[in-house]
Amino acid sequence: MTSQTLREARKYEDASGKLIRKEERPDFHLTPRTGWMNDPNGFSYYKGRYHLFYQYYPYESRWGSMHWGHAVSSDLLHWEYLPCALAPDEAYDRDGCFSGSAVELPDGRQLLMYTGVLKEHEERDIYREVQTQCIAVGDGVDYEKYEQNPVLDQRDIPAGSSRFDFRDPKIWRKVDGTYACVVGNRPADGSGQILLYDSADGFHWKFKNVLVSNQDRFGKMWECPDFFELDGKWVLLTSPQDMRPEGFEYHNGNGTLCLIGDYDEGAGKFVETHNQSIDYGIDFYAAQTVLAPDGRRIMIGWMQNWDACSMRSPDEPWFGQMSLPRELFLKNGRLYQRPIRELDAMRRDKVEYRDVTVSGVVKLNGIKGRKVDMELTVRPGDEEELYQKFAVRFAQNDTCYTSLSFRPRESILKVDRKFSGSRRAIIHQRRSLVKTENGELKLRIILDCFSVEVFVDDGKQVMTATMYTEQEADDISFFANGTANIDIVKYDLR
């Protein structure tokens, strides 16, 4: 039975979504049907298509009472909107249906697990959000909330842990047919922890163990966990709030964290052997993965930074994008990412240059555009003397550009959008430590109207940033202080 709240949301998004022209959106990155989008939810493969739900407020392009938007795709690049899947319409979730995940049940139905939010009045004008885990079951379009919701509440968390920071369940089906899920939580020390739960049927859940504790190392509360096996190891992805910088690996504020290690399933305990950022750029958060039918582990994230949400005016018809889906693999003990191979089918009009000398500013015929896949190799042009700096500028016109620059002597790669046309004093730069052999660097730069994603050295690191420069700014140029030598293969993406 569809509630009045959900019916209204569906009616509104259908009418408003039709008013947004295709040209106003990126080409192959998912945006909300209308209004606001944040975290990816329920990233899954069901009935022959990929399903992606998302945190959603259809009525304005700003954060509001959370719904679940819904889209499907056969290639993860071209999306079809389905009706809004969840709305805050029950006593236990009336203040928001927060992030969660999806799994297929043995009877063919799809189960969604999400965080229900209920504001509790404490004193005067102070309200706090009580967070519980809830379930809805459906057919890929319509979902019915479980009559025994919530399935996990404050009785199911360790003593001293917060019922106000208990969210974002990621569920999976184990080899034996039973289920497990991880949930982000804040223990008594105010830091973060990931809780592990078991279920025989996906409906009745019990606490298993604290999978891993932050112990105040990486920020505070850990949001949006995902936990999976990859290339013989176990990987935990999470998004810590309130991080402190650590060199160029982690930055201030909300960040991303990947822990790689070993998992004792019997004990429900994870032991990390390596930690790193997931994305080293400005705009990436709340990553979630799906296991594709062909065995690939594919990740997508919210292509936005909480501290930069004022970059786009709330008067615009939509806000928020998902990142390019990325294939994950381990190499030399660390997480690598590459753009999904389906993107290769969109490549058109190849332009190639070899052995181009760059000293000062260089522009090349045929190298321009805002929907571009460009592979770039940079080398020193002078064997005796390393170049001081190399940069590529894109989304460029007479007044605007976004740049990617590399200083080999400091091993610093920087993405910078301060000249992208923004009028806001927000985060516009981010730097990453990229060690190279004699200043030789390999980059794959993917542009899609309002974003850039840079894959460094075959996916060893990724830097993501959004920019809202007018679309007519489509020049690309190269710059070197000193002499650099470059190879370029550039495709338009259509």
C-alpha positions in Angstrom: 0.0 0.0 0.0 1.6 3.3 -1.1 1.4 6.0 1.5 0.2 9.5 0.8 3.8 10.8 1.4 5.3 8.5 -1.2 2.5 9.2 -3.7 3.1 13.0 -3.4 6.9 12.5 -3.8 6.4 10.4 -6.9 3.9 12.8 -8.4 6.2 15.8 -7.8 9.4 14.2 -9.1 7.6 13.0 -12.3 6.4 16.5 -13.0 9.6 18.4 -12.0 12.0 15.9 -13.6 10.4 16.6 -17.0 11.3 20.2 -16.7 15.0 19.5 -16.6 16.5 19.3 -20.1 19.0 16.6 -20.9 21.6 19.3 -21.8 21.4 20.6 -18.2 22.8 17.3 -16.8 26.1 15.4 -17.2 26.0 12.8 -19.9 27.0 9.6 -18.0 27.0 10.5 -14.3 23.8 10.0 -12.4 22.1 13.1 -11.0 18.8 13.2 -9.0 15.6 13.1 -10.9 15.0 16.5 -9.4 16.1 18.3 -6.2 18.8 17.0 -3.9 21.0 13.9 -4.0 23.6 12.5 -1.6 24.8 9.0 -0.6 24.4 6.1 -3.0 22.2 3.4 -1.5 21.1 -0.2 -2.4 23.7 -0.5 -5.2 22.8 -3.9 -6.5 22.2 -6.2 -9.5 18.6 -7.4 -9.6 16.4 -8.9 -12.4 19.1 -8.3 -15.1 19.8 -4.7 -14.3 21.9 -2.6 -12.0 19.8 -0.7 -9.4 21.1 2.4 -7.7 19.1 4.2 -5.0 20.2 7.4 -3.5 19.6 9.8 -0.6 17.0 12.2 -2.0 15.0 15.3 -1.3 12.9 15.9 -4.4 11.3 19.2 -3.3 14.4 21.4 -3.2 18.0 21.3 -4.3 19.1 21.3 -0.7 19.2 18.6 2.1 15.8 17.9 3.5 13.7 15.0 4.9 15.5 12.0 3.3 13.7 9.8 0.7 15.2 7.1 -1.5 15.5 8.0 -5.2 15.8 5.1 -7.7 17.4 4.5 -11.1 18.3 1.5 -13.1 20.9 0.8 -15.8 22.3 -2.0 -17.9 25.7 -0.5 -18.4 26.1 1.8 -15.3 26.5 4.8 -17.5 23.1 5.4 -18.9 20.4 5.6 -16.3 16.6 5.3 -16.4 14.7 6.9 -13.4 12.2 4.7 -11.6 9.7 6.1 -9.1 10.9 7.2 -5.6 11.3 4.0 -3.6 11.0 5.0 0.0 9.6 8.1 1.8 9.6 9.0 5.5 6.1 7.9 6.3 6.1 5.6 9.4 6.5 6.4 13.1 10.0 5.0 13.2 11.3 6.8 10.1 9.2 9.9 9.9 12.3 12.2 10.0 14.2 10.4 7.2 15.0 7.2 5.4 18.8 7.3 5.6 21.4 5.3 3.8 21.3 1.5 3.4 21.7 -1.4 0.9 19.9 -4.1 -1.0 20.1 -7.8 -1.5 18.0 -10.4 -3.4 16.0 -12.9 -1.3 15.7 -16.6 -2.3 12.0 -16.0 -3.4 13.1 -13.4 -5.9 12.0 -10.3 -4.0 14.5 -7.5 -3.3 15.2 -6.6 0.3 16.2 -3.0 1.2 17.8 -2.3 4.6 18.0 1.3 5.6 18.3 3.6 8.6 15.1 5.0 10.0 15.4 8.4 11.7 13.1 9.8 14.4 13.8 13.1 16.1 13.5 12.9 19.9 12.9 16.1 21.9 15.5 16.5 24.7 15.1 20.0 26.1 14.1 23.4 25.0 14.9 23.6 21.3 17.2 20.6 21.3 16.2 17.5 19.2 18.4 14.5 18.6 18.0 11.8 15.9 17.3 8.3 17.1 18.6 5.9 14.4 17.4 2.4 13.9 17.7 -0.2 11.1 14.6 -1.0 9.0 13.6 -3.2 6.1 11.4 -2.9 3.0 10.7 -5.7 0.5 9.6 -5.3 -3.1 9.7 -6.2 -6.8 12.3 -3.7 -8.1 9.8 -0.8 -8.3 7.5 -0.8 -5.3 8.5 -1.7 -1.8 6.6 -2.4 1.4 8.0 -1.7 4.8 8.3 -4.6 7.2 5.5 -4.7 9.8 8.1 -5.5 12.5 10.4 -2.5 11.8 12.8 -1.5 13.2 14.8 -4.8 13.1 17.7 -3.3 15.0 17.5 -0.6 17.6 19.3 0.6 20.8 18.9 -2.9 22.4 21.1 -4.3 19.7 24.2 -2.1 20.2 27.1 -2.6 22.6 26.8 -0.9 26.0 27.8 2.7 26.0 27.4 3.1 22.2 25.3 5.9 20.7 21.7 5.3 19.5 22.0 8.7 17.7 25.0 7.6 15.6 23.9 4.1 14.4 23.4 4.1 10.7 24.1 3.0 7.1 23.6 -0.8 7.1 25.5 -2.7 4.3 24.0 -6.2 3.9 25.3 -9.2 2.0 24.4 -12.8 1.5 27.0 -15.3 2.7 28.1 -18.5 0.9 25.9 -20.6 3.2 22.8 -18.6 2.3 22.6 -16.7 5.6 23.1 -12.9 5.8 25.4 -10.4 7.5 25.5 -6.7 7.6 27.9 -4.0 8.9 26.6 -0.7 10.5 28.4 2.5 11.4 28.3 3.5 15.1 29.9 5.7 17.7 31.2 4.1 20.9 31.5 5.7 24.3 34.9 7.2 23.4 33.2 9.4 20.7 35.3 7.8 18.0 33.9 5.4 15.3 33.3 1.7 15.1 31.8 -0.8 12.7 29.3 -3.3 14.1 28.7 -6.7 12.6 25.3 -8.5 12.6 24.1 -11.9 11.5 20.7 -13.1 10.2 19.4 -16.5 9.1 16.7 -15.0 6.8 17.5 -11.3 6.4 14.6 -10.2 8.7 15.7 -11.3 12.2 19.0 -9.9 13.2 21.4 -10.4 16.1 24.6 -8.6 17.1 27.8 -10.6 16.4 30.7 -8.4 17.3 32.5 -5.1 16.9 34.1 -5.8 13.6 36.7 -3.0 13.9 37.2 0.1 16.2 38.6 3.4 15.1 40.2 4.2 18.5 40.4 7.9 17.5 42.9 7.2 14.6 40.9 8.3 11.5 38.4 11.1 12.4 35.4 10.4 14.6 32.1 8.8 13.5 32.6 6.2 10.7 29.7 6.5 8.1 28.6 4.4 5.2 30.6 1.2 5.7 31.1 -1.5 3.0 32.9 -4.8 3.6 33.8 -7.4 1.0 36.4 -9.9 -0.2 38.7 -8.8 -2.9 41.6 -10.7 -4.5 42.1 -12.9 -1.4 41.9 -10.2 1.2 39.0 -8.4 2.9 38.4 -4.7 2.3 36.5 -2.2 4.6 35.4 1.1 3.0 34.1 3.8 5.3 33.7 7.6 5.3 35.0 9.1 8.6 33.7 12.5 9.8 36.0 15.2 11.3 39.3 13.9 10.1 42.7 15.5 10.8 45.2 15.6 8.0 48.0 13.1 7.9 50.6 14.3 5.4 48.9 14.1 2.0 47.1 10.9 2.6 44.1 12.2 4.6 42.7 15.7 4.8 40.6 17.8 7.2 36.9 17.2 7.6 34.9 14.4 6.0 37.1 11.9 4.2 37.3 8.4 2.8 39.1 5.4 4.3 40.0 2.0 2.9 41.3 -0.7 5.3 42.7 -3.9 3.8 43.3 -6.9 6.0 42.1 -10.3 7.2 38.7 -11.4 8.4 38.0 -14.2 10.9 34.4 -14.9 10.1 33.9 -17.2 13.0 35.0 -14.6 15.5 33.5 -11.7 13.5 36.8 -9.8 13.7 38.8 -7.9 11.1 42.5 -7.2 11.4 43.9 -4.5 9.1 47.2 -4.7 7.4 47.0 -1.5 5.3 45.2 1.8 5.3 44.7 4.5 2.6 42.4 7.1 1.2 39.8 5.9 -1.4 39.9 9.2 -3.3 42.5 12.0 -3.0 40.5 14.8 -4.7 37.9 17.2 -3.4 34.5 15.5 -4.2 34.1 11.9 -3.2 32.2 10.4 -0.2 30.0 7.5 1.0 31.4 4.8 -1.4 29.3 1.7 -2.0 30.1 -1.4 -4.0 28.3 -4.1 -6.0 29.5 -7.5 -7.1 28.8 -7.7 -10.8 27.5 -10.9 -12.4 30.9 -11.3 -14.1 32.7 -11.2 -10.8 34.0 -7.6 -10.9 33.7 -5.5 -7.7 32.4 -2.1 -8.8 32.3 1.0 -6.6 30.4 4.2 -6.9 30.5 7.3 -4.6 28.7 10.6 -4.0 30.7 13.0 -6.1 30.5 15.9 -3.6 32.1 17.3 -0.5 29.9 18.3 2.5 32.0 21.4 3.0 31.5 22.5 -0.6 27.7 22.1 -1.0 27.3 25.9 -1.5 29.2 25.7 -4.7 26.0 25.3 -6.7 23.0 27.6 -6.1 19.9 26.0 -4.5 17.9 27.7 -7.2 19.3 25.1 -9.7 16.9 22.3 -10.5 19.2 19.5 -9.3 22.1 19.1 -6.9 24.5 16.2 -6.5 26.1 13.6 -8.8 27.4 10.1 -8.5 31.0 9.3 -9.5 31.9 7.2 -12.4 31.6 3.6 -11.4 35.0 2.0 -10.9 36.4 -1.5 -11.0 38.4 -2.3 -7.9 41.4 -4.6 -7.6 44.4 -5.0 -5.2 48.0 -4.6 -6.3 51.1 -4.5 -4.2 48.9 -4.5 -1.1 46.9 -1.4 -1.9 43.5 -0.6 -3.5 43.5 0.3 -7.2 40.6 1.7 -9.2 39.9 1.9 -12.9 36.9 3.3 -14.8 34.5 0.6 -15.7 35.3 -1.0 -19.0 31.8 -0.2 -20.4 33.1 3.4 -20.8 35.4 2.3 -23.6 32.3 1.7 -25.8 31.5 5.4 -25.6 34.9 6.5 -27.1 34.7 8.3 -30.4 37.0 10.4 -32.7 40.4 9.4 -31.5 43.1 12.1 -31.6 46.7 11.1 -30.9 50.0 12.9 -30.4 53.4 11.4 -29.6 56.5 13.1 -28.3 55.2 16.6 -28.0 57.6 19.1 -26.3 55.9 21.4 -23.8 57.7 24.5 -22.6 55.4 27.3 -21.6 51.8 27.0 -22.8 50.9 24.6 -25.6 47.5 24.0 -27.3 47.0 21.1 -29.8 44.4 20.8 -32.6 41.6 18.4 -31.8 42.3 18.4 -28.0 39.3 20.1 -26.5 35.8 19.2 -25.1 33.9 18.7 -21.9 33.0 15.0 -22.4 36.4 13.6 -22.8 38.5 10.5 -22.1 42.2 11.5 -22.3 45.3 9.4 -21.6 48.4 11.4 -20.9 52.0 10.4 -20.3 54.4 13.0 -19.1 58.2 12.7 -19.1 61.1 15.1 -18.6 62.0 16.8 -21.9 65.5 17.3 -20.8 67.5 14.4 -19.5 69.9 16.8 -17.7 67.3 18.9 -15.9 63.9 17.8 -14.5 61.0 20.2 -15.3 59.8 22.3 -12.3 56.1 21.9 -13.0 53.7 20.4 -15.5 50.0 21.3 -15.8 47.0 20.5 -17.9 44.1 23.0 -17.9 40.6 22.1 -19.0 37.0 23.5 -18.9 38.9 26.6 -20.1 38.0 29.8 -21.8 39.4 33.4 -21.5 38.6 33.7 -17.8 38.0 30.2 -16.4 39.8 26.9 -16.1 40.3 24.0 -13.7 43.9 22.6 -13.6 45.8 19.5 -12.7 49.4 20.2 -11.9 52.5 18.1 -11.0 55.7 19.2 -9.3 58.1 16.2 -9.7 60.7 17.5 -7.2 58.1 17.5 -4.4 56.1 14.6 -5.8 52.9 16.7 -5.5 49.9 16.3 -7.8 47.3 19.0 -7.3 43.7 19.5 -8.6 42.7 23.2 -8.5 39.3 24.7 -9.4 39.6 28.1 -7.9 39.5 29.7 -11.4 36.5 27.5 -12.5 34.1 30.4 -12.1 33.0 29.7 -8.5 32.1 32.7 -6.4 32.4 30.8 -3.1 35.3 30.7 -0.7 35.2 26.9 -0.2 37.6 24.0 -0.8 39.0 24.5 -4.3 42.3 22.6 -4.1 43.6 19.3 -3.0 47.0 17.8 -3.2 48.3 14.2 -3.3 51.7 12.6 -2.9 52.5 10.9 -6.2 55.9 9.3 -6.3 57.3 8.9 -9.8 60.4 7.5 -11.6 62.4 10.5 -12.9 59.3 12.7 -13.2 57.4 10.3 -15.5 53.7 10.3 -14.8 50.7 8.5 -16.4 47.3 10.0 -16.2 43.8 9.2 -17.4 41.5 12.2 -17.2 37.8 11.8 -17.7 35.6 14.9 -18.1 31.8 14.9 -18.1 30.3 18.4 -18.2 30.5 19.2 -14.5 33.3 17.0 -13.2 36.8 15.6 -13.6 38.1 12.2 -12.5 41.8 11.6 -12.7 43.2 8.1 -12.6 46.9 8.2 -11.7 49.4 5.5 -12.8 46.8 2.9 -13.9 44.5 3.6 -10.9 47.0 3.6 -8.0 45.3 6.9 -6.9 42.2 8.8 -8.0 41.4 12.5 -7.7 37.9 13.7 -8.3 36.4 17.2 -8.4 33.3 18.9 -9.6 33.2 22.2 -11.4 30.3 24.2 -12.7 32.1 26.3 -15.4 29.8 27.2 -18.3 29.8 24.4 -20.9 31.1 26.6 -23.7 34.5 26.7 -21.8 35.9 23.6 -23.6 39.5 24.4 -24.3 42.3 22.1 -23.0 45.9 23.4 -22.8 49.3 22.1 -21.4 51.9 24.0 -19.6 55.5 23.3 -18.4 57.9 25.3 -16.3 61.1 23.8 -17.8 60.7 21.2 -20.6 58.3 18.3 -20.5 57.6 15.7 -23.2 54.1 14.2 -23.5 52.1 11.6 -25.3 48.3 12.1 -25.6 45.4 9.9 -26.7 42.1 11.7 -26.5 38.6 10.5 -27.2 35.2 12.3 -27.2 32.7 10.4 -25.1 29.2 9.9 -26.6 
